[in-house]
């Protein structure tokens, strides 16, 4: 092992080649090239194979990262992929969009010792893409055929992960989603330059080929109530995600072209998929030739600013009330945005939106960081008489998302909600207040990461299998 591994002293970290900023800011293709096999093996060989792998500890899926890095370094790529996918239903997606700098790579032991992290995410992406190219991704085949059926509400990462796990066991699985394509925010929320849509589509097709039924354009509450689905299936899993945008309380927020981030991203992604979007074509949700201001500092804000650059914006500014060190988004994404020409207005807060009918500017006040709050983050405080105006033809609100009122939408008065408006589900069983109805992903934990949604989907599927097996046993006993 010593010959193939522990090479972090002699080999520096090296990400895959990144396309020049001026070139990539003109299109929506992914910005990183693929590793060559030799380069992937070299970078994997930098792993220290430490006794306590903090990369694995800080991965929500507990991916066995040191072992598949070792297999990659040894050239045993198919085995490495098999190990990678054994704990992750979408490794090629996580390899692209996980904030590794805050999770596995950020907690890498050699990163902490000053040698630079192992490029875990890029190796994971390389392994999975190679597996698809070489035919190592096996068709989804149920272990056996079971009489029981499951309904999954939501075709995002939590729903897709649960659907795969349940179908693999042998349950009949039907996935319901309000959109016309499966994938949730993987399709409509995340831009192509981070996740090209054919990567998602091939995962969905694998599920379809394996017998998972998708009913798209299906709105629970309009086309059927939650009770209706409960009567049709032996169990139901709610994985709708959270889509309700958080609002800014400021004068002028109702002006035209002050828009929610998700509306803007969905319009862009649909246009990229070849759909006609009236608000995009009218310019309402199109940044071309506009001065754009994005309010927020999370990953959604980074998606918006980088999308605006690619649409041909005249200027793009990100307004965030804290500084770089205290922003919630990936610092790697911030660096990419800066390279592509985005201007960051750190420690600023919008006070009002200016204009008569359309937004024409944002009045901004400068901030400083004061005492830490209960979460440990320093509280922003306004600096007196520091106001200034930023020219703006399109303002995008990227302040995060809250849960929709599913109790009302689903016509389910017995569905218990938390004080945050999310679905209240048992942390161990994933069961809601309604027998046989389970929930997970963002609709339970609040807006979070794709990797956590996959974890929730896998855990819920295991809990649902236990519930359904016990239910089937009781029916057999009653029949005897």
N, C-alpha and C positions, 0 to 999 in steps of 0.2 A: 504493500500500500504506500510505503514511504516514497517509492520511485514515482508513482503516478499521482499521489496526492500531496498535500501540504506544500504546494509550490507558490504560496502567496508571498514568500520572501523574494523569490527570483522573478515572478511574473506580476506585473501591475494589473489592476482591474481594467477591463476594456469592454465598453458597451458595443453593440453592433453599430456599424457605420450609420450616421444620421445624415439625411439629405440636407444640403445647404438651406438655411432659413429662407433666403429669397426665393428659392425654387419651390420649397414645400408649401410656402404661404400662398401659392397660386393655385393649389389643388387640394383635394380632400383625400389623397392617398396616404397610407400609413407612412410615418416619417422615418422609421428604422428599417434598414435592410436586414436580411436574414444572416445569422451566423453561417459560416462555412463549418463543415463537420470538425475540421482540425481546430478551428478557433473555439467552438463550443466545448470540445474536449479540454483545451488548454484552460479556459476560464473555469470549467467545473473542477479541474485539478487544483485550483487555488484553495478549495475547501480544506479547513483544518481538521475536519472529522472530530470536532470537540466532544468531550464527554457529556456535556449538557448542551444540546443544540438549541440555542435560543431562537434561531430562525424558525424551527419547528414549533417551539413553545408559543411564539408570537404569531403563528399562522392560524387563523380561525378554523381551518380544516385539519390542522395538525398534520400537514403533508410531510411525508418522510423525506425531507429535502436532502440531508447528508447522504443517504443511501442512493437516491437516484442521481445525485451529482457524481458519486463514486462510479456508478455504472456508466455514466456518460463519459467520464475521463478514461475508462477502460475500453470505450468503443462498443459497449453492450447497449446499444440505443433502444432496441425493442424492449428489453427487460426494464430499462430505465423508464420508458413510457408506460409500461404496464404498472409499474410501481407508482408513477405519478398519477395515473388516472384511477387508481384503486381508491383514492380518498377524495377525488375531485371529479365532478361530472363535466367540467368545462375547463380543463387546464390551459388550453390555448387561449381562452378568453381571459382567464385570470392572469396569464403571463403577459397579456397586453394591457389590461386596465387596472390591475391591482396597484394600490400605492405602495409598492415594495419598499420605498424609502421610509415608510412609516411602520412597516410590518416586518417581513422576514429580513430584508437587506439592511434595514435600519437597526436591527438587533443582532446582526452577524457578529460573531466574536472577533474576527479579524478586522472588521470595520471599527469596533470599539478599541482595538489595540493599535489603530493607526495605519494599517496596511491596505485599507480600502476593501469594501465589501465584495463578496462573490456576487456576480451578476445573475442572481437566481431567476428572476422573472424572464430574462432573455433566454436563458437555457431552457426554462420550462416551455416557453413559446416555441423554441427551436425543436424540442422533442416532439411536441404535439403536432406541429405542422409537418414534420418529417413522418410521423405516424400516419397522418392522413394521406400524404403523397405516396407512401410505400404500402398502403393497404393494411396497416396494422390495427386500425380502428375497426373493431368487429361489429357486425350488425347486432342490434339489440334483440336478444332471444330470451323469452320468458323461461324460467326454470320449469314451470308447469302451468297448466291452465286452471284457473280458479273461477268459481261461479260468481264471486263477489265483485262489485264494481265500485270505483271511486270517482268522484267529481272533483276537479281541481279548478278553482276560480282564480284566474290570473296566469298568463303565459310568460311571465318574467322569469328570472333565474331561480327564485325559490320554487315556483310552480313547476318549472321544467325539471329541476333536480328531483323534486318529490315524485313527479310523473315517471321519470326514468327508473327510480328505485322501486316504485310500486309495480310498474309494468314488468321489471326484471323478475320480481317475485312471482308474477303471474296474474295479478289483478287486471280487470278491465278498467282502463283509465280514459276518461274524457276530460279534456282541458277546455275551459270556457274563457274567452277574452273579448273585451269590448272593441279592440282594434282589429284591423283587417289583416294583420300579420302577427305571427307569434314571435315572442322575444321580449316584449315589454320595453323597458328603457334600453335594453341592449340594441334594439332596432331603432327606436324613435328618440331616445334621449342622449345616446353617446355618439359623437360624430365619427365619421368614417376614418379620419386621420388617426384615431385611437383604436377603432374597431371596425374593420370593413364588414359589410353586412353578409357577404357570402360565408364568412366564418360562423355567424350565427345560424344562417339558413341551413348549412349542412348538418348542424346539430339537431335542428328541428326535423329535418328530413329523416334523420336516423331514428328519431322517436316515432315519426309517422310510419316508416317502413317496419318498425317493431310492433305496430299495432295500437299506438296511442292515437286516439281520435281527437281532432281539434275542431271546435266549433267557434269560429271567429266572427266578429261583428255581433257577438252575443253579449247583451248588457243585462247582468243579473239585477233584478228589480223592475226592468222593463219587459224582458222576454221570459223571465221566470223569477219567482221569489226564491230566497234561500230555502224556504220550507219545501218548495217544489223540487229543488235539487236534492234535498235531504230525502225526499220520498222516492226519488229515482235511483239513488245510490245508497250503498251500505255505509259510506262515510264521505265526508266532504272536507276539502282542504282549502282554506281561504289564503290566498297569496297575492292580493291585489296591489301591493305596494302603496306608496303615499304620493298623491299627485296634487294636493291642494297647496297652492303657492302661499308663502307668507308675504304679508303686505307691508308696505312702507306707509307710515302715517305722516304725510307731509303735504302741504298745499301743492296743488297742481298735479297730483298723482293720477288724476283721471284724464289728463290730456292725451290726445291721440299720439301713438308711437311711444307710450310708456307701457311696456309689455312684460308679461311673465316670462321667465327664462325657458320654461318647458314649452310654451307656445312657440317661442322662437326656434328652439332646437328641433321640435317636431316638424315644423314647416321646412326647415333646412334639410332634415333627413328624408322627409317624404319627397321633396323636390329631387334630391339625389337618387332616390329610388325610381324616379320617373313619373311620380304623381303630379297632378296639377293642383296647386295650392293657391287659392284666390288671393289670400292675404300676402303671400310671398310675391306673387306677380304684380300686385298693386303697390308694392314697396313697403307696406305696413310691417312685414316681418322679414325684410331684406335689408342688409346693411350696405349695399352698394352705394358708393358716393356719399355716405353719411358720416357725420361725427357721432361715434357711438360711445355711450357710457354704460358700463356694466357695474351694478352695485352688488357687492358680495365678495367673499374671499375663499369660497370652497371650490371643490372640483367642478361643480356645475358652472360657476362663474368662469373658470378657466376654459371650459368647453365653449362658452359663449364668446369670450374675447378672441379665441383662436378661430372660431367659426367666422366671426365678423371680419377678421383680417382676410380670410379666404374668399369672402363674398365681395371684396373690393372696397372696404370702408376707407373713407378719407383719413380718419384717425380712430383709434380705439384706446379708451382709458378704463382702467379698473379702479373703482372707488371702494376702499376698504377701511374700516374704522380702527383697525389695529395695525401693527407693523408686520413685516415679513416673518419674523420669528414666531409670531402669535397667530398666524393665519391657519385655518383648518385644512386647507387644500394641500396637495402634494407640491413640495418645493421643486421637484423635477418638472412638474407642469408649469410652474411659475417661470422657471428658467427657459423652457421651450417658448412660452408666450413672449418673454422679453426678447429672445433672439428673433422672433418673428415680427417685432415692431410694436408690441403692446406697451403702453405707458401705465405704470402703476402709481396711483395717488395714495400712498400709504398714509394712515392716520388722518383720514378725512371721512366726513359724514354728510350725506345729502340733507339739506334743510328744506328745500322746495324745488319744484320743477317750474320752469318759466316758459311762457308762451301764451298765445291767444286761443288757438285751436290745436295745433300740433306743438309738441315740445320743441323748444328752441335752445334751452340751456338748463343747467342744473346749478343751483346755488349751494355751495359747499362750505362747511366750516372745518377748520383744522382741529385735530384732537391731540391729546397726550395721554399716556398710560399712567393711571394712578395706582391705588391700592388694589391688591388681589381680591377677587370675589371668592365665594364659597368653593368654586371649582378650581381655584388656584390661578386663574388667568387674571391679568391686570385689567382693571376696568377703564374703558376709554372715558376721557373727560374733555369737554369742549374748551378750546382756547378762545378767550374773549377777543372780539374784534378781529378775527382771523378769516372772515368770510371772503370767498371769491367765487366767480362765475365761470363755469366750464361750458363752452359751446357744445350743443348736443341736439342731434336730429332724431336719435333713437336711443331710448333709455331702457335697459333690460334689468329687471328685478330678479336677482339670483340670491335670495336670502334663505333658501331652504324650503322644505315642504312639510306639510302636516297631513294627517289622515283625513279622508273624507268621512262623512257621517254614514258608515255602512249600516247602522241600525235602521236608519230611515231609507237609504238607497235600496237595501235588500229586503225591505219590509219585514224586518226580523226584530220585533220588540224584545225578544228574550235573549238577544245577543248582548252580553255584558261588555261594556267599554271601559277603558282606563280613564283616569282623570286627564290624560293627554289626548284623548279622543281615539287612541289606538284600540285594537281588539284585545281584550283581556284573555290571555291564554295561559294555562299552567306551564311553568317553566320546564317541568320534566316530561309531562305527557303531551304537551302542545294542544290539549283539549280546551275548547272554549266552554262557556256556560251552557251550550247546547250539546246534548249527548250526540256523539258521532260527528261533530263538527270541530275541525282542528284549524289552527291558523299559525302562520309564521312569516318570516321575512320582515320587510319594513312596516307592514301593517300591524305588527306586534311590537317590534323594537324601535320603531321610528326610522326616519331616513338614515340609511347606513350604507355599507359597502356591498358590492355584488358578492364578494367572497362570504360574507356573513349570511346573505340570502341563500346561497348554495348550502351552507352548513345547516341553516334552519330547515331547508327542504329535505335534506338527508335525514336529519334527526326526527322530523315530523313523520317521514315515511316509515321509519323504524317503529315509532310509537303507534302509528296507524295500523301497521301490520300486527303488532301485539294485540291491539284492540279488536281487529277484524278476526284474528285467529281465535281469540277467546269467544267472540260472538258466534263464530261458526261451530265451535265446540259445544256451546250451550244449545244451539239448534239441533245438533246431532243427538245430544243427550235427551232433549225433549222429544225427538222423533222416536227414540228407542223406548 
